[in-house]
Amino acid sequence: MSLLVTNVRLLDPAQKLDAKGALLVVDGRVAAIGPDAASHPQAAGAEKVDGQGALLTPGFIDLHVHFREPGQTRKESIETGGRAAVAGGFTAVCAMANTKPVNDNVAITELMLDRAKKADLARYFPLGAVTKEFKGEELADYGTLKAAGCVAFSDDGLPVMNSAIMRRALEYTKWLDVPIVAHEEDKDLAGKGYMHEGHVSAKLGCLGIPAAAEEAMVARDIVLAEHTGGHLHLAHISTAGSLRMIREAKQRGLKVTTEVTPHHFALSDKELMRFDSDFKMNPPLRSEADIQAILEALGDGTIDAIATDHAPHGWDDKECELPIAAFGVIGLETAFPLALELLVNKKVISLEKAVSLLTWEPAKVFHLDRQGLGSLKVGAPADFTLIDLAAKVKVDREFIQSKSYNTPFKGWELPGKTVGTWVSGKRVWG
Amino acid sequence: MSPERYVFPHKHLLGIEPLEPRDITALLDQARAFEEVCERPDIKIVPALRKKLVVNLFFENSTRTRNSFEIAQKRLSAEIINFDADTSSLAKGETLVDTAMNLEAMRPDLIVMRHSAPGAHALLSRHMKASIVNAGDGAHEHPTQALLDAYTLRKKFGKLDGLKVAIVGDIRHSRVVRSNMWLLTKMGAKVTLVGPPTLVPQDLKATWPSIEISHDFDAVLPEQDAIMMLRAQFERGTGAYIPGQGEYSRFFQLNPSRMKRAKKDVAVMHPGPINRGLEITSDVADGPNSLVLDQVTNGVPVRMAVMFLLCHPHGELVP
């Protein structure tokens, strides 16, 4: 079984490759890549795909999705989430543990992996819980869960408020070489807030979540990461203050990594002026100054990954009063188009850097690079994405593959259409 | 009808924010016409909303606002349905959207709603055709309160432009303040917010750049034409924002010794309900400067004006 994709612009940041050429896949792995790949001996007789000048990149890797299975498959399933992923050019997703029940034991992990195998779309990497039942009290069985397939650990959505538990988690996981992923939010400072605390919340009379709720926990966990030497991955960072501390921690050589979401660099809290719950998520949309800080941090290496925090919710969960509407937005289908339009076309970062933040850099954070993911080096799994940079997509119900439609980008027209997505050389989209 | 004739341009009254100064003036002028009705010795009723179905939807406890609306509706001859959150399908877990869609199915003309969630009225308006009056949505807006406050001030001083008004207390959690800031700044009054830093967010200046914020009541008191005291809401866990009642009263209570620093004809106002002895002492609340009961009286014609102009934007039925 071989496949030859010709007439493409190859962009693989890990190999510093940006050239016109072809990709040759044999038995699901990269056999040749580059200007001369089409003349490789095994190219003869391969199934041919004409890329028509489109961009070919390693498949995108999302460190942060919620696929709601088991427990809330009315919102999303591993299959429907997988379809949203490949539609957005993602070939690997890392799924949060806040399912019902939570992923704190091997039975749940195995169920997830089994469903993902049946769906046969994007690669699915589960995160395990940091504490049993997300209660913040007892450490989960990290070694056992890692052996079952978990790539990182997080009580996402429920921050580990007990500093001693967080310390032990970071300390214990060192010998397993897996990151602890932290949703940073001091629950007392956040209170019952449901949007960013600032002049918009003051105007609307809405309860705010101050930037300090995130920053206080980022500060604590950087201290604990330094103290223990554990790997701290900071999920969906949203404030300028957090990024300042992360930049400094990295400069000091601490094992601290981070991600930002497209909605946090695309939208500010001003969107809440109409009380539209499509703009309600946690962490909340922050101020314009925070967006500027994120854009800077994307350029200077402070940020390791663009992750979606794809969080599907049903119409009922969202079409209600703002204080009680569910937190979260979907993001897989719109992530690359937003990065292309708002980061690359606006000259914040290069196309190569944007692709790197969606492929090689996230692969390294969760050590997926050790499985050859995140780059199309010869011998690596042939997970790749073909994108027409000029073709526009319109965000409507038909475009969105997720079971849910809680996107804040309804009606947006963006460049960057996913023409096709392949996992192990098998076409899963387009 | 001459082409210049004013037509009330809003379908709903969700807040003061969307109103132009001339809309505010039109509402206050209309209220003055209705005040004459309310002060009649005999029959205080006009047929202005005859055959109109008005639904009062109160999801939060309210006695005075609801009574005021209901009296206003009766004086306008409206048909009234009271939807009580405690006994309704809400207690059975019905959502606001379902409530809205079910009411809409019965074709009401006007909805008056109070709700604890900021923006709840925007949600309601997406599912209903009826005009909606916001009778308070969380800490967001309470437009009829601001209108009756403005009516009361205009009646005493003859104008709003140039008036100095201090609002004292829990600014952070107050919808009355937000509606008043919109209204008073639109009409040219000078607003000073007074309270401890935990209750007065500096962030408000981004939206209302002309307001002043002070933590020193005594310092700003002498120059004010009016003082609006807010209820110190200790029952809502305000204790986490301020140390205690004694300390609060010491710095922010309106009492006879503070009144000596105020202008002789200063207007003392309070949206109620009053915590006597806490934010204001009884001798001040009931004293010669107090307009507290005038506010209550004026609430009826102001609410009549709001409901009337929403249903009859051309105002033909002016009595």
Interface residues (C-beta under 8 A of the other chain):
Chain A: E197 G198 H199 S201 A202 K203 L204 G205 C206 R274 F275 D316 E319 C320 E321 L322 P323 I324
Chain B: T95 L96 V97 H115 S116 A117 P118 G119 A120 A122 L123 D137 G138 A139 H140 E141 R172 H173 S174 R175 R178 P201 D203 L204 K205 A206 T207
